[in-house]
Amino acid sequence: MSLDAAPADPRLERLTPGEARRRLEHARSSRTAQLRALTANGQDADHLTTAQAEAIRQVLKEIDDAFTRLDEGTYGTCLGCSEAVPVERLEILPHTSHCVPCRRRATATAV
């Protein structure tokens, strides 16, 4: 490849299903370990610990939803605008269901 060639637009790249599955499995095992560590002592949880555990449970649900989208062939497609979610976003947040602009719009309307 020539050094003069323009790089491919990374927004047009896609994670392979195998790579997406590996990233999702890693995210799920990491979050599961975090949840186990938070709830391991069996004592009454304080407000912060309860909030953290609930946030982790929400992410685990989002990860499960991402596995469903992967199985259905819709993984990597924004649920808001139906455009491809940039591969960089999926690499960082493999369970995401929205591109950044759609997530911002959803967050702005929720406030």
Buried (B, 14 or more C-beta within 10 A) or exposed (E): EEEEEEEEEEEEEBBEEEBBBEBBEEBBEEBEEBBEEBBEEEEEBEEEBEEBBEEBEEBBEBBEBBBEBBEEEBBBBBBBEEEBBBBEBBEEBBBBBBBEEBBEBEEEEEE
